[in-house]
Amino acid sequence: MAQQNSQYVKLKNNFNIFRNEDKKSENHPDWSGTIVVDDAFLNEMVMLFKMSDDRTVKMNIAFWADTKKTNGKEFYNASLSMYRGKVETDAPLVIESDEGEDDEIPF
């Protein structure tokens, strides 16, 4: 489930970015990783997109440099969040997970 505070919705799990050890040409990326988006985060993204005047969602990404203890290889731990604007209440926004339901994503 996505985590929230008054202005940002954070993806529950962080992800890692690793150096591309098999880079065969200049067109291949230097670093890469995979982001897994849960249903709560995606639902929030769709809601923010629909509410946006310019039909966009502002995403923020943060990186922390780290080194694997097992082999000494450098990597980045990363976090992804969305800006949802100022919230008028002190109560946190709760996004329920629709896990197991077959709802269609409306886009």
Secondary structure, 3 states (H helix, E strand, C coil): CCEECCCEEECCCCEEEEECCCCCCCCCCCEEECCCCCHHHHHHHHHHHHHCCCCCCCEEEEEEEEECCCCCCEEEEEEEEEECCCCCCCCCCCCCCCCCCCCCCCC
